[in-house]
Amino acid sequence: MKKQIVTLASPITINGKDVNEITLVREPIGRELGNFTPFDVAEGNIKALAYVLPKICSPHLPSTAIKDMSTGNIMAMTAGFNRFFDGLEPDGLVKTVETNPSQTTTSTTSPSQSDQKA
């Protein structure tokens, strides 16, 4: 399991302590995204970050802390989230198959039968 350690551009205060680093302990799962997409979080949508990051951060970040972060910290947290997808090769995950719409049935003729027809 990959973790991402994010060094904040400027420290934030959580429970009375100054925090310089936040660990994203794991990649979120689908239901933790709620009505947001991974792209919303990856683009730095503040509402998406505030919804998703509290579920995967250590120390725990309340959504209000994320909404009150400096732009530099938001960018750092977004970059940390995006690192979960480093090395993800879409071409290796998706295969394109061409189909011919005029051929709606498949042939079951054996090679010896097609030789006899020719």
C-alpha beads as a LAMMPS data file, in Angstrom:
LAMMPS data file: protein, C-alpha beads

118 atoms
117 bonds

1 atom types
1 bond types

-500.0 500.0 xlo xhi
-500.0 500.0 ylo yhi
-500.0 500.0 zlo zhi

Masses

1 110.0

Atoms # bond

1 1 1 0.000 0.000 0.000
2 1 1 1.437 3.359 -1.039
3 1 1 1.519 6.343 1.317
4 1 1 2.174 9.912 0.291
5 1 1 3.906 12.260 2.718
6 1 1 3.043 15.849 1.882
7 1 1 5.230 18.672 3.167
8 1 1 3.019 21.697 3.560
9 1 1 4.055 25.034 2.113
10 1 1 3.210 26.639 5.453
11 1 1 2.473 24.925 8.775
12 1 1 -1.109 24.550 9.965
13 1 1 -2.415 24.114 13.487
14 1 1 -4.313 20.947 14.361
15 1 1 -5.446 20.385 17.957
16 1 1 -3.105 23.142 19.134
17 1 1 -0.029 21.678 17.438
18 1 1 1.827 23.027 14.422
19 1 1 1.881 20.469 11.629
20 1 1 4.324 20.613 8.699
21 1 1 3.593 17.222 7.127
22 1 1 0.435 15.325 6.347
23 1 1 0.454 11.664 5.373
24 1 1 -2.096 10.406 2.873
25 1 1 -2.188 6.896 4.289
26 1 1 -3.880 5.230 1.328
27 1 1 -5.692 5.794 -1.926
28 1 1 -9.398 6.431 -1.291
29 1 1 -11.943 3.856 -2.368
30 1 1 -14.957 4.659 -4.527
31 1 1 -17.539 5.235 -1.813
32 1 1 -15.183 7.672 -0.056
33 1 1 -15.416 9.975 -3.067
34 1 1 -19.109 10.614 -2.462
35 1 1 -20.495 12.645 -5.362
36 1 1 -17.002 13.671 -6.474
37 1 1 -14.783 12.049 -9.071
38 1 1 -11.054 11.355 -8.728
39 1 1 -10.627 14.137 -11.300
40 1 1 -12.346 16.644 -8.974
41 1 1 -9.792 15.868 -6.274
42 1 1 -6.893 15.692 -8.744
43 1 1 -7.778 19.168 -10.054
44 1 1 -7.784 20.637 -6.545
45 1 1 -11.532 21.211 -6.208
46 1 1 -11.644 22.495 -2.629
47 1 1 -15.031 20.910 -1.883
48 1 1 -13.784 17.551 -3.173
49 1 1 -10.538 17.830 -1.190
50 1 1 -12.449 18.763 1.973
51 1 1 -14.732 15.767 1.513
52 1 1 -12.159 13.116 0.582
53 1 1 -8.919 13.996 2.369
54 1 1 -10.226 13.737 5.970
55 1 1 -10.885 10.057 5.262
56 1 1 -7.288 9.276 4.285
57 1 1 -5.064 11.741 6.208
58 1 1 -2.868 11.364 9.250
59 1 1 -3.018 13.352 11.395
60 1 1 -6.742 13.663 10.822
61 1 1 -7.598 16.860 8.948
62 1 1 -11.086 18.188 9.546
63 1 1 -12.751 19.514 6.409
64 1 1 -12.701 23.029 7.893
65 1 1 -8.892 22.867 8.142
66 1 1 -8.697 22.003 4.448
67 1 1 -11.094 24.790 3.482
68 1 1 -8.989 27.270 5.499
69 1 1 -5.638 26.157 4.012
70 1 1 -3.408 28.481 2.044
71 1 1 -3.314 28.020 -1.701
72 1 1 0.199 26.575 -1.442
73 1 1 -0.997 23.929 1.004
74 1 1 -3.981 23.091 -1.196
75 1 1 -1.640 22.641 -4.136
76 1 1 0.655 20.437 -2.038
77 1 1 -2.257 18.241 -0.898
78 1 1 -3.524 17.978 -4.470
79 1 1 -0.055 16.964 -5.671
80 1 1 0.097 14.345 -2.914
81 1 1 -3.222 12.881 -4.008
82 1 1 -2.075 12.823 -7.633
83 1 1 1.053 10.850 -6.706
84 1 1 -1.149 7.820 -6.037
85 1 1 -1.519 7.582 -9.812
86 1 1 2.146 7.920 -10.804
87 1 1 3.051 5.048 -13.084
88 1 1 -0.576 4.231 -13.858
89 1 1 -0.450 3.448 -17.569
90 1 1 -3.928 3.823 -19.085
91 1 1 -2.855 2.035 -22.271
92 1 1 -2.065 -1.037 -20.206
93 1 1 -5.502 -1.012 -18.567
94 1 1 -7.759 -0.426 -21.557
95 1 1 -7.880 -2.311 -24.825
96 1 1 -9.586 -0.978 -27.944
97 1 1 -11.362 -3.573 -30.053
98 1 1 -12.593 -2.699 -33.503
99 1 1 -15.950 -4.063 -34.568
100 1 1 -17.649 -4.043 -37.933
101 1 1 -21.301 -3.013 -37.488
102 1 1 -22.325 -4.735 -40.744
103 1 1 -21.209 -8.107 -39.388
104 1 1 -23.675 -8.910 -36.653
105 1 1 -23.175 -12.668 -36.710
106 1 1 -20.030 -14.671 -36.256
107 1 1 -19.036 -17.448 -38.634
108 1 1 -18.787 -20.965 -37.307
109 1 1 -17.467 -22.450 -40.539
110 1 1 -14.450 -24.675 -40.025
111 1 1 -11.394 -24.188 -42.258
112 1 1 -12.115 -27.392 -44.165
113 1 1 -15.697 -26.289 -44.898
114 1 1 -14.577 -22.913 -46.247
115 1 1 -12.058 -24.685 -48.531
116 1 1 -14.915 -26.789 -49.943
117 1 1 -17.029 -23.659 -50.672
118 1 1 -14.220 -21.983 -52.614

Bonds

1 1 1 2
2 1 2 3
3 1 3 4
4 1 4 5
5 1 5 6
6 1 6 7
7 1 7 8
8 1 8 9
9 1 9 10
10 1 10 11
11 1 11 12
12 1 12 13
13 1 13 14
14 1 14 15
15 1 15 16
16 1 16 17
17 1 17 18
18 1 18 19
19 1 19 20
20 1 20 21
21 1 21 22
22 1 22 23
23 1 23 24
24 1 24 25
25 1 25 26
26 1 26 27
27 1 27 28
28 1 28 29
29 1 29 30
30 1 30 31
31 1 31 32
32 1 32 33
33 1 33 34
34 1 34 35
35 1 35 36
36 1 36 37
37 1 37 38
38 1 38 39
39 1 39 40
40 1 40 41
41 1 41 42
42 1 42 43
43 1 43 44
44 1 44 45
45 1 45 46
46 1 46 47
47 1 47 48
48 1 48 49
49 1 49 50
50 1 50 51
51 1 51 52
52 1 52 53
53 1 53 54
54 1 54 55
55 1 55 56
56 1 56 57
57 1 57 58
58 1 58 59
59 1 59 60
60 1 60 61
61 1 61 62
62 1 62 63
63 1 63 64
64 1 64 65
65 1 65 66
66 1 66 67
67 1 67 68
68 1 68 69
69 1 69 70
70 1 70 71
71 1 71 72
72 1 72 73
73 1 73 74
74 1 74 75
75 1 75 76
76 1 76 77
77 1 77 78
78 1 78 79
79 1 79 80
80 1 80 81
81 1 81 82
82 1 82 83
83 1 83 84
84 1 84 85
85 1 85 86
86 1 86 87
87 1 87 88
88 1 88 89
89 1 89 90
90 1 90 91
91 1 91 92
92 1 92 93
93 1 93 94
94 1 94 95
95 1 95 96
96 1 96 97
97 1 97 98
98 1 98 99
99 1 99 100
100 1 100 101
101 1 101 102
102 1 102 103
103 1 103 104
104 1 104 105
105 1 105 106
106 1 106 107
107 1 107 108
108 1 108 109
109 1 109 110
110 1 110 111
111 1 111 112
112 1 112 113
113 1 113 114
114 1 114 115
115 1 115 116
116 1 116 117
117 1 117 118
